[in-house]
């Protein structure tokens, strides 16, 4: 019986922790929405930076290839314009 009480208490604590995490996620979404209203350019930049960080963490080789291709295309575009 004592073990059952401990398990039930642990379930209650985990449910409270889950609700706290959900409340923090909702607060973050509201903060992003308020940021989009107040400073949309900066907020969108922050969201894209977070997305890029997640992509680099999840797919590092693919991101390195994309960055390398973008650098090559940029260098070729500069050379086509001619000397300045």
Backbone torsions as a table, in degrees:
resi	resn	phi	psi	omega
1	UNK	NA	-38.5	-179.9
2	UNK	-64.1	-40.3	178.0
3	UNK	-62.9	-40.0	178.3
4	UNK	-63.2	-37.8	176.5
5	UNK	-64.9	-40.7	177.5
6	UNK	-65.1	-42.3	178.9
7	UNK	-64.4	-41.0	178.2
8	UNK	-65.6	-40.2	176.2
9	UNK	-63.3	-40.6	177.7
10	UNK	-64.2	-38.0	178.0
11	UNK	-64.6	-39.6	179.1
12	UNK	-65.5	-43.7	179.4
13	UNK	-62.9	-42.6	178.7
14	UNK	-66.1	-36.3	177.4
15	UNK	-66.0	-39.4	177.3
16	UNK	-65.9	-42.1	178.6
17	UNK	-64.0	-38.6	178.4
18	UNK	-63.7	-41.8	178.5
19	UNK	-65.3	-36.3	178.5
20	UNK	-66.0	-41.7	178.4
21	UNK	-65.7	-40.0	177.4
22	UNK	-63.4	-41.3	177.9
23	UNK	-64.3	-38.7	177.7
24	UNK	-66.9	-37.8	178.0
25	UNK	-65.5	-41.5	178.0
26	UNK	-65.1	-41.2	178.1
27	UNK	-63.0	-38.2	177.7
28	UNK	-65.3	-42.4	178.0
29	UNK	-64.0	-39.6	177.0
30	UNK	-65.9	-37.6	178.0
31	UNK	-66.2	-39.8	177.2
32	UNK	-65.8	-40.3	178.2
33	UNK	-63.6	-42.2	177.7
34	UNK	-65.9	-37.7	177.2
35	UNK	-65.4	-36.6	177.4
36	UNK	-65.9	-31.4	177.3
37	UNK	-76.3	-39.8	-175.7
38	UNK	-81.1	-50.9	-177.6
39	UNK	-138.6	81.9	-173.9
40	UNK	-64.9	-37.9	-177.7
41	UNK	-63.8	-47.0	-178.6
42	UNK	-69.0	-38.6	-179.4
43	UNK	-67.0	-42.6	178.2
44	UNK	-64.7	-37.2	175.8
45	UNK	-62.5	-40.7	178.6
46	UNK	-66.3	-41.9	178.9
47	UNK	-63.7	-43.4	178.4
48	UNK	-65.9	-35.8	176.9
49	UNK	-65.4	-42.1	177.3
50	UNK	-64.3	-40.1	177.8
51	UNK	-62.9	-43.8	179.3
52	UNK	-63.3	-39.6	177.6
53	UNK	-62.7	-41.3	177.3
54	UNK	-65.4	-40.2	179.7
55	UNK	-66.2	-41.7	179.5
56	UNK	-65.2	-36.4	179.1
57	UNK	-71.2	-36.3	-176.9
58	UNK	-83.4	-41.3	-175.2
59	UNK	-129.8	73.4	-174.6
60	UNK	-66.0	-40.7	-177.8
61	UNK	-67.2	-44.1	179.0
62	UNK	-61.5	-41.0	179.4
63	UNK	-66.7	-38.2	176.7
64	UNK	-64.0	-39.3	178.1
65	UNK	-64.9	-44.9	-179.6
66	UNK	-62.8	-43.2	178.6
67	UNK	-64.3	-41.0	177.9
68	UNK	-63.4	-44.4	178.5
69	UNK	-63.7	-41.2	178.9
70	UNK	-63.5	-38.5	178.4
71	UNK	-66.7	-39.9	179.5
72	UNK	-66.8	-44.8	179.5
73	UNK	-62.7	-40.1	178.6
74	UNK	-64.4	-42.3	179.1
75	UNK	-66.3	-39.7	178.7
76	UNK	-67.6	-36.5	178.8
77	UNK	-67.0	-36.8	177.5
78	UNK	-66.9	-39.7	-179.4
79	UNK	-69.9	-30.6	179.2
80	UNK	-70.0	-31.3	-178.5
81	UNK	-67.2	-24.0	-179.8
82	UNK	95.5	173.2	-178.8
83	UNK	-70.2	143.9	178.6
84	UNK	-112.3	NA	NA
